[in-house]
Amino acid sequence: MRPLDLDWSEVKAFYLQTRSYKETAEKFGVNLETVRTRAKRWARQPQGECQGESPSQGECQGESSNKTGHETHVTGASSHETGVHEGNMHPETGHAPSRFTYTSKAPDPFDRLPQRTRDYLASGAPEGQRNAELFHAACQCRDAGFQPSDVLSVLLARGLADGLTETEIRTSLRSVFTVSQREPARPVHQPHLPPPPSRSRHSAPSSSPQPLPSPVDGGFIPLMNACFKPGEFVSVSHAFEDDDGHPVPRGGTTLTATRWIEHARDRGGIDKVYTGKLGLYIRINPLRQDGSKNDDVTSFRHCLVEFDKDGQDQPIPKEKQLGAILSSGLPVSALIDSGNKSLHAWVRVEAPDATEYKRRVEVVWSLFSDLFLDKQNKNPSRFSRCPDGWRTVDGTPRQQKLLALGLGANSWEEWEAQAEDESLDPMPLETLGCYDTDNDPNTLLGKRWLCKRGSLVIVGQSGIGKSSLCMQLMLSWALGLPAFNIAPVRPLKSLLIQAENDIGDLAEMFQGVTRGMASSGIPCTAALLGKNVVIYRDTTRVGAEFALLAERLILKHRPDLIWCDPLLNYIGDDLSLQKVVADFCCVLLNAIAKRTGVAWVLLHHTGKPAKDGKASAHWTASDLAYSGLGSSALVNWSRETAVLTRCKTPEGMPPTFQWTMTKRRKRAGLLTPAGEPAESIFLQHSPCSGIHWVQCEEPPQPEEKSRPKGSIYTLKPTPLTTGEFQAALALLPEGKLTREHAPAMAEKFKVSERTLWNWVKKLATRSAVSSTAQNISEPQDR
């Protein structure tokens, strides 16, 4: 517990000395999140004013000369105190480039919030209104443009101080930030450029050359206004020569966008602040104060597109680079001429988190897959060339220039929607009338049973061998051979991502299946199997992160089928919810299938068996489709649901299983052992070749154990039937059971109190029946 007489000035002094949340929290017995929140507040408080233009003309006054965020006053006194690293000293004068006086308080981003919200952050909420006020404050922060990570750090401390649990707070924030704010207006400088041509979602952008626009004079300030918010921290660095003599940026100086703009205006341009000739760099996304790593990024707003050399190791003309950028239609916040061979495009992806950022970057990269992007530019803290900086190329000074702002779509969502709309073409009826369904080029298995971009869910009880069946299907189809008469149109390539089996388990399955196939006279071509079967094991990724991994592997291996074993390991949420299934299957998996053409095969488990063993005795094949665990939305999503269930067999018979097709039953091609078309077949584990499945005849039904005619059921005697309860009841006052004596009686007879009262009712009923019978037998007075 925090001491009631805690002196926060001591806490503040200790934190400013150590700069450690953890040490401060441990020393004073304060919640860690409370320290974080207070530290941010201290960082926004003024720390005195600085006078003087040089180190000899003044010193900082105030309670601390240490750097404290927005209120760090840049005086040139030392590179440590100003936030300018030692390596950032002016290459010609030897002084720190940021030698200015700041006497005004930097704007507090929380001042944008309504007074009610500011009052809540300062004083909390009374019991009964805590959740409502937390939710309202989160909505206001979202609409004001705050990032979820920043809101969490503030509201988590506020909610914990009010007595809410961390789970309640995080749940509220998740619900708030699933609804996005309106896209803020962004400054636009669009030169006279041709409009992007119409395109399909997956077609490569055109690289038809386009003339470069005229540069924007003093482009640094327009870039800052267009790409960053006033209170966000931005990192700028000039270049240094590495050991090989190449110019490279370092950690950089991190100041707010407002202060960078003031720097440039006061000195007549950012090129007057950094006058070196090795190049000037700026990070494409805002960071935490003094941040320089990917983990320090506070808004995953941009990714950097920069073209490398072409396939013949020759530079790509900048006019062709511009043509590709414009034809992509991507939302480009800024287009910068690097001053040498390349253009830098800041693509506005506006991802809500790091996982979605990776996915959107992969989308951008796949779009330009044939145009040789610089693959080092995928991280969110990446440096780009900064407008107005100077660099020397072949002995000639060249200036980096801002060419344009606000190209392409207004937002990532708009771009995706446009691409989606353009990729949707109506199906003319004349095409439907003459389509050759017998020779459908999209068919992968059976008679259009499973097609490209389709989906198959294989459902079965736990532990019956779904994974080994998966192995057998993959290997058979990889060789171009039918499995249980389900025939592929050609040898199919499979990519398996699974979580349940280690290398030993997979080896047993592979060896068992290949031995079983060999014993049946089926040659297993090792080269073809090695080419057409790819297996990965992943036990950590779920939801969107799993989808991102799957798409990367699909793009790498180009399979026809991608297998996921089991679905429960990768969906990452409550499968019983329709929205969860829709988000995972329809939004994520369908999008991947549409982009790549793969068909999904998901292995899934059944739920707990029903208590009534006869409940499913009369199920049809269509009913079996819903035997998988979770929402029925999964059945509605899949093109086919194949259910594997264990049959009841006579005693001593090997375990036998029924494999049933539930939706497109006749298209699969299943046949009985007699060669008759079937909707379901029966399988057994091979008795001689290890882990391998073989088809068998339908097993006979086990004989029902019937009760001999004339026999009666005997019930186990109870204290009621033996009279023990009645005897105990007679010993109670007035021979009646009361609430006072019920617990002791229940303990004595090892039953519940409810059972005792039921026994009392039965005794009363017997007594009433006996009394009635006696009255009937006695003569009645007339």
SULWOLIN-V843787 format. One record per residue. N is the residue number from 1. RES is the residue in one small letter. SS is DSSP state (hx for helix, st for strand, lp for the rest). OMEGA is omega in radians with two decimals (* if undefined). Layout:
n=<N,N>
res=<RES,RES>
ss=<SS,SS>
omega=<OMEGA,OMEGA>
This chain:
n=<1,2,3,4,5,6,7,8,9,10,11,12,13,14,15,16,17,18,19,20,21,22,23,24,25,26,27,28,29,30,31,32,33,34,35,36,37,38,39,40,41,42,43,44,45,46,47,48,49,50,51,52,53,54,55,56,57,58,59,60,61,62,63,64,65,66,67,68,69,70,71,72,73,74,75,76,77,78,79,80,81,82,83,84,85,86,87,88,89,90,91,92,93,94,95,96,97,98,99,100,101,102,103,104,105,106,107,108,109,110,111,112,113,114,115,116,117,118,119,120,121,122,123,124,125,126,127,128,129,130,131,132,133,134,135,136,137,138,139,140,141,142,143,144,145,146,147,148,149,150,151,152,153,154,155,156,157,158,159,160,161,162,163,164,165,166,167,168,169,170,171,172,173,174,175,176,177,178,179,180,181,182,183,184,185,186,187,188,189,190,191,192,193,194,195,196,197,198,199,200,201,202,203,204,205,206,207,208,209,210,211,212,213,214,215,216,217,218,219,220,221,222,223,224,225,226,227,228,229,230,231,232,233,234,235,236,237,238,239,240,241,242,243,244,245,246,247,248,249,250,251,252,253,254,255,256,257,258,259,260,261,262,263,264,265,266,267,268,269,270,271,272,273,274,275,276,277,278,279,280,281,282,283,284,285,286,287,288,289,290,291,292,293,294,295,296,297,298,299,300,301,302,303,304,305,306,307,308,309,310,311,312,313,314,315,316,317,318,319,320,321,322,323,324,325,326,327,328,329,330,331,332,333,334,335,336,337,338,339,340,341,342,343,344,345,346,347,348,349,350,351,352,353,354,355,356,357,358,359,360,361,362,363,364,365,366,367,368,369,370,371,372,373,374,375,376,377,378,379,380,381,382,383,384,385,386,387,388,389,390,391,392,393,394,395,396,397,398,399,400,401,402,403,404,405,406,407,408,409,410,411,412,413,414,415,416,417,418,419,420,421,422,423,424,425,426,427,428,429,430,431,432,433,434,435,436,437,438,439,440,441,442,443,444,445,446,447,448,449,450,451,452,453,454,455,456,457,458,459,460,461,462,463,464,465,466,467,468,469,470,471,472,473,474,475,476,477,478,479,480,481,482,483,484,485,486,487,488,489,490,491,492,493,494,495,496,497,498,499,500,501,502,503,504,505,506,507,508,509,510,511,512,513,514,515,516,517,518,519,520,521,522,523,524,525,526,527,528,529,530,531,532,533,534,535,536,537,538,539,540,541,542,543,544,545,546,547,548,549,550,551,552,553,554,555,556,557,558,559,560,561,562,563,564,565,566,567,568,569,570,571,572,573,574,575,576,577,578,579,580,581,582,583,584,585,586,587,588,589,590,591,592,593,594,595,596,597,598,599,600,601,602,603,604,605,606,607,608,609,610,611,612,613,614,615,616,617,618,619,620,621,622,623,624,625,626,627,628,629,630,631,632,633,634,635,636,637,638,639,640,641,642,643,644,645,646,647,648,649,650,651,652,653,654,655,656,657,658,659,660,661,662,663,664,665,666,667,668,669,670,671,672,673,674,675,676,677,678,679,680,681,682,683,684,685,686,687,688,689,690,691,692,693,694,695,696,697,698,699,700,701,702,703,704,705,706,707,708,709,710,711,712,713,714,715,716,717,718,719,720,721,722,723,724,725,726,727,728,729,730,731,732,733,734,735,736,737,738,739,740,741,742,743,744,745,746,747,748,749,750,751,752,753,754,755,756,757,758,759,760,761,762,763,764,765,766,767,768,769,770,771,772,773,774,775,776,777,778,779,780,781,782>
res=<m,r,p,l,d,l,d,w,s,e,v,k,a,f,y,l,q,t,r,s,y,k,e,t,a,e,k,f,g,v,n,l,e,t,v,r,t,r,a,k,r,w,a,r,q,p,q,g,e,c,q,g,e,s,p,s,q,g,e,c,q,g,e,s,s,n,k,t,g,h,e,t,h,v,t,g,a,s,s,h,e,t,g,v,h,e,g,n,m,h,p,e,t,g,h,a,p,s,r,f,t,y,t,s,k,a,p,d,p,f,d,r,l,p,q,r,t,r,d,y,l,a,s,g,a,p,e,g,q,r,n,a,e,l,f,h,a,a,c,q,c,r,d,a,g,f,q,p,s,d,v,l,s,v,l,l,a,r,g,l,a,d,g,l,t,e,t,e,i,r,t,s,l,r,s,v,f,t,v,s,q,r,e,p,a,r,p,v,h,q,p,h,l,p,p,p,p,s,r,s,r,h,s,a,p,s,s,s,p,q,p,l,p,s,p,v,d,g,g,f,i,p,l,m,n,a,c,f,k,p,g,e,f,v,s,v,s,h,a,f,e,d,d,d,g,h,p,v,p,r,g,g,t,t,l,t,a,t,r,w,i,e,h,a,r,d,r,g,g,i,d,k,v,y,t,g,k,l,g,l,y,i,r,i,n,p,l,r,q,d,g,s,k,n,d,d,v,t,s,f,r,h,c,l,v,e,f,d,k,d,g,q,d,q,p,i,p,k,e,k,q,l,g,a,i,l,s,s,g,l,p,v,s,a,l,i,d,s,g,n,k,s,l,h,a,w,v,r,v,e,a,p,d,a,t,e,y,k,r,r,v,e,v,v,w,s,l,f,s,d,l,f,l,d,k,q,n,k,n,p,s,r,f,s,r,c,p,d,g,w,r,t,v,d,g,t,p,r,q,q,k,l,l,a,l,g,l,g,a,n,s,w,e,e,w,e,a,q,a,e,d,e,s,l,d,p,m,p,l,e,t,l,g,c,y,d,t,d,n,d,p,n,t,l,l,g,k,r,w,l,c,k,r,g,s,l,v,i,v,g,q,s,g,i,g,k,s,s,l,c,m,q,l,m,l,s,w,a,l,g,l,p,a,f,n,i,a,p,v,r,p,l,k,s,l,l,i,q,a,e,n,d,i,g,d,l,a,e,m,f,q,g,v,t,r,g,m,a,s,s,g,i,p,c,t,a,a,l,l,g,k,n,v,v,i,y,r,d,t,t,r,v,g,a,e,f,a,l,l,a,e,r,l,i,l,k,h,r,p,d,l,i,w,c,d,p,l,l,n,y,i,g,d,d,l,s,l,q,k,v,v,a,d,f,c,c,v,l,l,n,a,i,a,k,r,t,g,v,a,w,v,l,l,h,h,t,g,k,p,a,k,d,g,k,a,s,a,h,w,t,a,s,d,l,a,y,s,g,l,g,s,s,a,l,v,n,w,s,r,e,t,a,v,l,t,r,c,k,t,p,e,g,m,p,p,t,f,q,w,t,m,t,k,r,r,k,r,a,g,l,l,t,p,a,g,e,p,a,e,s,i,f,l,q,h,s,p,c,s,g,i,h,w,v,q,c,e,e,p,p,q,p,e,e,k,s,r,p,k,g,s,i,y,t,l,k,p,t,p,l,t,t,g,e,f,q,a,a,l,a,l,l,p,e,g,k,l,t,r,e,h,a,p,a,m,a,e,k,f,k,v,s,e,r,t,l,w,n,w,v,k,k,l,a,t,r,s,a,v,s,s,t,a,q,n,i,s,e,p,q,d,r>
ss=<lp,lp,lp,lp,lp,lp,lp,hx,hx,hx,hx,hx,hx,hx,hx,hx,hx,hx,lp,lp,hx,hx,hx,hx,hx,hx,hx,hx,lp,lp,lp,hx,hx,hx,hx,hx,hx,hx,hx,hx,hx,hx,hx,hx,lp,lp,lp,lp,lp,st,lp,lp,lp,lp,lp,lp,lp,lp,lp,st,lp,lp,lp,lp,lp,lp,lp,lp,hx,hx,hx,lp,lp,lp,lp,lp,lp,lp,hx,hx,hx,hx,lp,lp,lp,hx,hx,hx,st,lp,lp,lp,lp,lp,lp,st,lp,lp,lp,lp,lp,lp,lp,lp,lp,lp,lp,lp,hx,hx,hx,hx,lp,lp,hx,hx,hx,hx,hx,hx,hx,hx,hx,lp,lp,lp,lp,lp,lp,hx,hx,hx,hx,hx,hx,hx,hx,hx,hx,hx,hx,hx,hx,lp,lp,lp,lp,hx,hx,hx,hx,hx,hx,hx,hx,hx,hx,hx,hx,hx,hx,hx,lp,lp,lp,hx,hx,hx,hx,hx,hx,hx,hx,hx,hx,hx,hx,lp,lp,lp,lp,lp,lp,lp,lp,lp,lp,lp,st,lp,lp,lp,lp,lp,lp,lp,lp,lp,lp,lp,lp,lp,lp,lp,lp,lp,lp,lp,lp,lp,lp,lp,lp,lp,lp,st,lp,lp,hx,hx,hx,hx,hx,hx,hx,hx,hx,lp,lp,lp,lp,lp,st,st,st,st,st,st,lp,st,st,lp,lp,lp,lp,lp,st,st,lp,lp,lp,lp,st,st,st,st,hx,hx,hx,hx,hx,hx,hx,hx,hx,hx,hx,lp,lp,hx,hx,hx,hx,lp,lp,lp,lp,st,lp,st,st,st,st,lp,lp,lp,st,lp,lp,lp,lp,lp,lp,hx,hx,hx,st,lp,lp,st,st,st,st,st,st,st,st,lp,lp,lp,lp,lp,lp,lp,lp,lp,lp,hx,hx,hx,hx,hx,hx,hx,hx,hx,hx,hx,lp,lp,lp,st,st,st,st,st,st,lp,lp,lp,lp,lp,st,st,st,st,st,st,st,st,st,lp,lp,hx,hx,hx,hx,hx,hx,hx,hx,hx,hx,hx,hx,hx,hx,lp,lp,lp,lp,lp,st,lp,hx,hx,hx,lp,lp,lp,lp,lp,st,st,st,lp,lp,lp,lp,st,st,st,st,lp,lp,st,st,st,st,lp,st,st,st,st,st,st,st,lp,lp,lp,lp,hx,hx,hx,hx,hx,hx,hx,hx,hx,hx,hx,hx,lp,lp,lp,lp,lp,hx,hx,hx,hx,hx,hx,lp,lp,hx,hx,hx,lp,lp,lp,st,st,st,lp,lp,lp,lp,st,st,lp,lp,lp,st,st,st,st,st,st,lp,lp,lp,lp,lp,hx,hx,hx,hx,hx,hx,hx,hx,hx,hx,hx,hx,hx,lp,lp,lp,lp,st,lp,lp,st,lp,st,lp,lp,lp,lp,lp,st,st,st,st,st,lp,lp,lp,lp,hx,hx,hx,hx,hx,hx,hx,hx,hx,hx,hx,hx,hx,hx,hx,hx,hx,lp,lp,lp,lp,lp,lp,hx,hx,hx,hx,hx,hx,hx,st,st,st,st,st,lp,lp,lp,lp,lp,hx,hx,hx,hx,hx,hx,hx,hx,hx,hx,hx,hx,hx,hx,hx,lp,lp,lp,st,st,st,st,st,lp,hx,hx,hx,hx,lp,lp,lp,lp,lp,lp,lp,hx,hx,hx,hx,hx,hx,hx,hx,hx,hx,hx,hx,hx,hx,hx,hx,hx,hx,hx,lp,lp,st,st,st,st,st,st,st,st,lp,lp,lp,lp,lp,lp,lp,lp,lp,lp,lp,lp,lp,lp,hx,hx,hx,hx,hx,hx,hx,st,lp,lp,lp,lp,hx,hx,hx,hx,hx,lp,lp,st,st,st,st,st,st,st,lp,lp,lp,lp,lp,lp,lp,lp,lp,st,st,st,st,st,st,lp,lp,lp,hx,hx,hx,lp,lp,lp,st,lp,lp,lp,lp,lp,st,lp,lp,st,st,st,st,st,st,lp,lp,lp,lp,lp,lp,lp,st,st,st,st,lp,lp,lp,lp,lp,lp,lp,lp,lp,lp,lp,lp,lp,lp,lp,lp,lp,lp,lp,lp,lp,lp,hx,hx,hx,hx,lp,hx,hx,hx,hx,hx,hx,hx,lp,lp,hx,hx,hx,lp,lp,lp,hx,hx,hx,hx,hx,hx,hx,hx,hx,hx,hx,lp,lp,lp,hx,hx,hx,hx,hx,hx,hx,hx,hx,hx,hx,hx,hx,hx,hx,hx,hx,hx,hx,hx,hx,hx,hx,hx,hx,lp,lp,lp,lp,lp>
omega=<3.13,3.09,-3.10,-3.09,-3.09,3.10,-3.06,3.09,3.07,3.11,-3.12,-3.13,3.14,3.14,-3.13,3.11,-3.04,-3.07,-3.12,3.07,-3.02,-3.12,-3.13,-3.13,-3.12,-3.07,-3.02,3.11,-3.08,3.07,-3.07,-3.13,3.08,3.10,3.13,-3.11,3.13,-3.12,3.09,3.11,3.10,-3.13,-3.14,-3.12,3.13,-3.11,-3.13,-3.10,-3.13,3.13,3.05,-3.11,-3.09,-3.12,-3.09,-3.01,3.11,3.09,3.13,3.06,3.13,-3.03,3.12,3.07,3.12,-3.14,-3.06,3.00,-3.07,-3.00,3.02,-3.07,-3.04,-3.09,-3.04,-3.11,3.03,-3.13,3.12,-3.07,-3.09,-3.09,3.09,-3.08,-3.05,-3.13,-3.10,3.11,-3.10,-3.03,-3.10,-3.10,-3.10,3.12,3.03,-3.07,-3.07,-3.11,-3.08,3.09,3.07,-3.13,-3.13,-3.13,3.09,-3.10,3.09,-3.11,-3.14,3.09,3.12,-3.07,3.07,-3.10,3.13,-3.13,3.12,3.10,3.12,3.14,-3.12,-2.97,-3.13,-3.09,3.12,3.12,-3.07,3.12,-3.01,-3.13,-3.12,-3.14,3.09,-3.13,3.14,3.14,3.13,3.10,-3.14,3.12,3.11,-3.09,3.11,3.06,3.12,3.08,-3.13,-3.11,3.13,3.13,-3.13,-3.08,-3.12,-3.05,3.08,3.11,3.14,-3.12,3.11,3.11,3.13,3.11,3.08,3.09,3.13,3.13,3.12,-3.08,-3.11,3.11,3.12,-3.11,3.10,-3.12,-3.13,-3.00,2.95,3.06,-3.03,3.07,3.09,-3.12,3.13,3.09,-3.14,-3.14,-3.08,2.93,-3.10,3.06,-3.13,3.14,3.13,3.11,3.13,3.12,3.08,-3.05,2.97,-3.01,-2.97,3.13,-3.14,3.11,3.09,3.10,3.07,-3.05,3.06,-3.12,-3.14,3.10,3.08,-3.13,3.07,3.11,3.14,-2.99,-3.08,-3.09,3.05,3.09,-3.13,-3.13,-3.07,-2.94,-3.10,3.05,-2.99,-3.07,-3.11,-3.14,-3.08,-3.10,3.11,-3.14,2.94,-2.96,3.05,3.10,3.07,-3.08,3.14,3.13,3.14,3.11,3.13,3.05,3.06,-3.03,3.10,3.06,-3.05,3.08,3.11,3.11,3.13,-3.10,3.10,3.12,3.09,3.06,-3.06,-3.12,-3.10,-3.09,3.13,3.10,3.13,3.09,3.04,3.05,3.09,-3.03,3.12,-3.08,3.11,3.12,3.12,-3.04,3.08,3.12,-2.97,-3.11,3.10,-3.09,2.91,3.12,-3.12,3.14,3.11,-3.05,3.12,-3.13,-3.13,-3.11,-3.11,3.10,-3.11,-2.96,-3.02,2.83,-3.02,3.04,3.10,-3.08,3.08,3.08,-3.11,-3.07,3.10,3.11,3.11,3.12,3.06,-3.13,-3.10,3.10,3.08,3.07,-3.14,3.11,3.13,-3.14,-3.12,-3.09,3.12,-3.10,-3.11,3.06,-3.10,3.13,-3.08,3.05,-3.00,3.00,-3.06,-3.08,3.11,-2.97,-2.97,2.94,3.06,3.12,3.08,-3.12,-3.05,-3.12,3.08,-3.13,-3.13,-3.12,-3.06,-3.11,3.13,3.07,3.12,-3.13,-3.10,3.06,3.11,3.08,3.12,-3.11,3.11,3.12,-3.12,-3.00,-3.11,-3.03,2.94,3.02,3.05,-3.00,3.10,-2.98,-3.06,-3.04,-3.04,3.14,-3.02,3.00,2.96,3.03,-3.08,3.12,3.07,3.05,-3.10,3.05,-3.14,3.14,-3.12,3.09,-3.09,3.08,3.10,-3.14,3.05,-2.97,2.96,-3.10,-3.07,3.03,2.98,3.08,3.02,-3.11,-3.14,-3.11,3.09,-3.12,3.12,3.13,3.12,3.14,3.11,3.14,3.13,3.13,-3.11,-3.14,3.13,3.11,3.08,3.13,-3.13,-3.13,3.12,3.07,3.13,-3.09,-3.09,-3.12,-3.11,-3.10,3.12,-3.14,-3.11,-3.12,3.13,-3.08,3.04,-3.04,3.07,3.12,-3.02,3.10,3.06,-3.07,3.06,-3.13,3.12,-3.08,3.11,3.05,3.09,-3.05,3.10,3.10,-3.12,3.01,-3.11,3.06,3.11,-3.09,3.12,3.04,3.07,3.12,-3.10,3.10,-3.12,-3.08,3.14,-3.10,3.07,3.10,-3.10,-3.06,3.11,3.01,-3.08,3.09,2.98,-2.94,3.02,3.13,-3.13,3.03,-3.07,3.10,-3.12,3.01,-3.12,2.96,-3.04,-3.06,-2.96,-2.94,3.07,-3.04,3.11,3.10,-3.12,3.12,3.11,3.13,-3.10,-3.12,3.13,-3.13,-3.11,3.07,3.13,3.11,3.13,3.14,3.09,3.11,3.13,3.14,3.12,-3.12,-3.04,-3.10,-3.13,3.08,3.13,3.13,-2.95,3.11,3.13,-3.06,3.03,3.00,3.09,-3.08,-3.01,-3.03,3.11,3.03,-3.08,3.13,3.06,-3.14,3.11,3.09,-3.10,-3.11,3.08,-3.13,3.10,3.12,3.14,-3.00,3.12,-3.13,2.97,-3.11,3.00,-3.06,3.13,-3.03,-0.13,3.13,-3.07,-3.13,-2.95,-3.09,2.97,3.13,-3.06,-3.08,-3.14,-3.12,-3.11,-3.12,3.13,3.13,-3.13,-3.13,-3.08,-3.02,-3.06,-3.07,-3.04,-3.03,3.11,3.14,3.11,3.12,-3.13,-3.12,-2.98,-3.13,-3.10,2.99,-3.12,3.00,-3.09,3.04,-2.95,-3.11,2.97,3.07,3.10,3.12,3.14,3.12,3.09,-3.09,-3.12,-3.04,-3.10,-3.07,-3.06,3.11,2.99,3.10,3.12,3.10,-3.12,-3.13,-3.07,-3.12,3.11,-3.13,2.99,-3.04,3.07,3.10,3.13,3.11,-3.13,-3.13,-2.99,3.04,3.12,3.02,-3.13,-3.01,3.11,-3.10,3.10,-3.10,2.96,-3.07,3.06,-3.12,3.13,-3.14,3.12,3.08,-3.09,-3.04,3.09,3.12,-2.98,2.99,-2.94,-3.04,3.11,-2.90,-3.02,-3.11,-3.06,-3.12,-3.14,3.10,3.01,3.07,3.12,3.11,3.13,3.08,-3.07,3.04,3.09,3.11,-3.11,-3.05,3.02,3.00,-3.11,-3.12,-2.99,-3.01,3.14,-3.08,-3.08,-3.14,3.07,3.11,-3.11,3.08,3.06,-3.08,3.06,3.12,3.10,3.12,3.10,3.10,-3.10,3.13,3.13,-3.10,3.12,3.14,3.14,3.10,3.07,3.14,3.09,-3.12,3.12,3.09,3.11,-3.09,-3.14,3.12,-3.12,-3.11,3.13,3.14,3.13,-3.14,-3.12,-3.14,-3.13,3.10,-3.13,3.11,-3.11,3.07,3.10,3.13,3.14,-3.07,-3.06,-3.12,-3.12,3.12,3.13,3.11,-3.11,-3.08,3.09,3.08,3.11,3.09,3.11,3.11,3.12,-3.12,3.05,3.10,3.12,3.13,3.14,3.11,3.13,3.12,3.13,-3.11,-3.14,3.13,-3.13,-3.13,-3.14,3.14,-3.13,3.14,-3.13,-3.07,-3.12,3.11,-3.11,3.07,-3.14,*>
